[in-house]
Every structure is written in structure tokens, then in C-alpha cells.
Amino acid sequence: IHPYRYPHPPEGSDLVGEVTRIAERVRAAGARRPAWVTEIGWPTHRTSRGSDQATQARYCVRALVLLQSTGLVEKVFWYDFKDDGTKRDYNEHNFGLIHHQTYGCAPKPGVVAMSVFIRMTGETEFRELSRKGPAYMAWYQRPGGEGIVVAWTDRSTHRVPVSGQLNTVVDLMGAALPVSDSIELTENPVYLTGRELKIRAE
């Protein structure tokens, strides 16, 4: 499946609904293989259909979480790893998570955001995705019992109370944030780790 959404955010463009409907129709036709999203991405070209690099980074993580939440998608192939050219107003030259080799393959924020997501969730079991008001919360479980919550809002900032044993808070780029009994969510996902975590979002 190639469920491109750009320049729209992954939540408001029914990414989960479309992928789920396609996968269910394929299953109804007799296929039993899991779905693969073999192309999805947000290009950073300089037109009205492009995204800035910070937006590409946040949408990258949010799209991966949403696709994982379907329970139907086994693999996601991001399109693509490196910019294919140097024309700044051409979408096909600007899908990469790193810049073209003309610019030394310098990283964009998106490649850092994806690496943080993989590092934080790679050894976990996905449990569920919940939404309360503008807040999205994806719940993961590590083998040793520690939980991870990937949380963000698709609108303005939204502060939520957190209870339980909160051990760390990590931002989209992997930097540590202060541990507190309330966390301000933004469009950039954050990672909360701890045990018996509860978030009261309204």
C-alpha cells in the first residue's frame, strides 16, 4: 500500500481508516499475508504541498505509530532515505530523511526522529493507541515490565497529569526533558517511560 498523505497530517487524513479498509478487503478476498506499506513520506520541497523539515520529523513518528496501531501492517518502508536531487521546488527531489550527496548527506531532523523512535520502541510490545480530546497516547511494554507511552497532540499544546512511577521523559530528538507530574504535549511526540503510568487527558 502507498498511502501518501502529504501535505496533510496523518491523523486528520484518515490514514488508519484507509489502510485498515484496504487490508480487510484483501483478507476478505482470501489473502492471509499482513499488509506492507512500501511507500509513505512527506517531502520537504518549497511549495504549498511541501512540509518543513520539523513537520516531516513529527509526521514521521506519528505515522509510524498510527500504522502500528492497526495491527495489520507488518512493515513500513519510508520514501525515501536520501533526497534524489537538489531542486528545492520539486517534490521528488525532497522526500529524503537526509540531504542529497551534493550536501554531504547531511541529516534532516526526520532521520534523528526515526532513529529515536526505533531505539525507544524496538524491543517493546505494542499494546494500544488511545485518544482523549486532542491527545494521542500509544502504549508499549518492555520485556522487563517497564511501560513506554508515545504521546502528542494534533492541535495546540495540551498539558496532561501523569501518575505512577514516571522514570524518564524524552523528546522527539532524543533529548531528556524534566520529569514532572504533568507533561505539556505538543505536535512533537514525546516518550514517557515508567511503571503503572496513567495519563488523564481530557
Residue pairs with C-beta under 8 A, 6 or more apart in sequence:
1 19
1 22
1 23
1 35
1 36
1 37
1 38
2 37
2 38
2 39
2 40
3 15
3 18
3 19
3 37
3 40
4 39
4 40
4 41
5 13
5 15
5 40
5 42
5 59
5 63
6 41
6 42
6 43
6 49
6 50
6 51
7 42
7 48
7 49
7 50
7 51
9 59
9 62
9 154
10 59
10 62
10 63
10 66
11 62
11 66
11 136
11 154
12 154
15 63
15 66
15 67
16 66
16 67
16 69
16 70
19 35
19 37
19 67
19 70
19 72
19 73
20 70
20 72
22 35
23 34
23 35
23 70
23 72
23 73
24 72
26 35
34 72
34 73
34 74
34 75
35 70
35 72
35 73
35 74
36 73
36 74
36 75
36 76
36 77
37 67
37 73
37 75
37 76
37 77
38 75
38 77
39 77
39 79
40 63
40 67
40 76
40 77
40 78
40 79
41 56
41 78
41 79
41 80
41 95
42 51
42 55
42 56
42 59
42 60
42 95
43 49
43 50
43 51
43 56
43 91
43 92
43 94
43 95
44 50
44 51
44 52
44 53
44 56
44 94
44 95
44 108
45 87
45 88
45 89
45 90
45 91
45 93
45 94
46 88
46 89
47 89
47 91
49 91
50 91
50 94
51 59
53 108
53 109
53 110
54 109
54 188
56 97
56 108
56 109
56 110
57 108
57 109
57 110
57 112
57 113
57 172
57 173
57 188
58 113
58 152
58 172
58 187
58 188
58 189
60 78
60 97
60 110
60 113
60 114
60 117
61 113
61 114
61 116
61 117
61 150
61 172
61 189
62 136
62 152
62 189
63 76
64 76
64 114
64 117
65 117
65 129
65 136
65 138
65 150
65 189
66 129
67 73
67 76
68 126
68 138
69 126
69 128
69 129
69 138
78 97
78 114
79 95
80 95
80 96
80 97
81 96
81 97
81 98
81 111
82 96
82 97
82 98
82 99
82 100
82 101
82 105
83 93
83 94
83 95
83 96
83 98
83 99
83 100
84 92
84 93
84 95
84 96
84 100
85 92
85 93
85 100
86 93
86 100
86 102
86 103
87 93
88 94
93 100
96 108
97 107
97 108
97 110
97 111
97 114
98 105
98 106
98 107
98 108
98 111
99 105
99 106
99 107
99 108
109 172
109 173
112 173
112 174
113 172
113 173
115 174
116 170
116 172
116 173
116 174
116 191
117 150
117 189
119 174
120 148
120 150
120 170
120 191
120 193
121 140
121 148
121 150
123 142
123 143
124 140
124 141
124 142
124 148
125 140
125 141
126 138
126 139
126 140
127 139
127 140
127 141
128 138
128 139
129 136
129 137
129 138
129 139
130 136
130 137
130 139
131 137
132 201
132 202
133 158
133 201
133 202
134 153
134 154
134 155
134 156
134 158
135 151
135 152
135 153
135 158
135 160
135 185
135 199
135 201
136 151
136 152
136 153
136 154
137 149
137 150
137 151
137 199
137 201
138 149
138 150
138 151
139 147
139 148
139 149
140 147
140 148
140 149
140 150
141 147
141 148
142 148
145 195
146 167
146 193
146 194
146 195
147 193
147 194
147 195
147 196
147 197
148 191
148 192
148 193
149 191
149 192
149 193
149 197
149 199
150 189
150 190
150 191
151 160
151 183
151 185
151 189
151 190
151 192
151 199
152 185
152 186
152 187
152 188
152 189
152 190
153 185
153 186
153 187
154 187
157 184
157 185
157 186
158 184
158 185
158 201
159 182
159 183
159 184
159 185
160 182
160 183
160 185
160 199
160 200
160 201
161 181
161 182
161 199
161 200
162 180
162 181
162 182
162 183
162 192
162 197
162 198
162 199
163 181
163 197
163 198
163 200
164 194
164 195
164 196
164 197
164 198
165 194
165 195
165 196
165 197
166 179
166 180
166 181
166 192
166 193
166 194
166 197
167 179
167 193
167 194
167 195
168 176
168 179
168 191
168 192
168 193
168 194
169 176
169 177
169 178
169 179
169 180
169 183
169 190
169 191
169 192
169 193
170 176
170 177
170 190
170 191
170 193
171 177
171 188
171 190
171 191
172 188
172 189
172 190
177 183
177 190
183 190
183 192
183 199
185 201
192 199
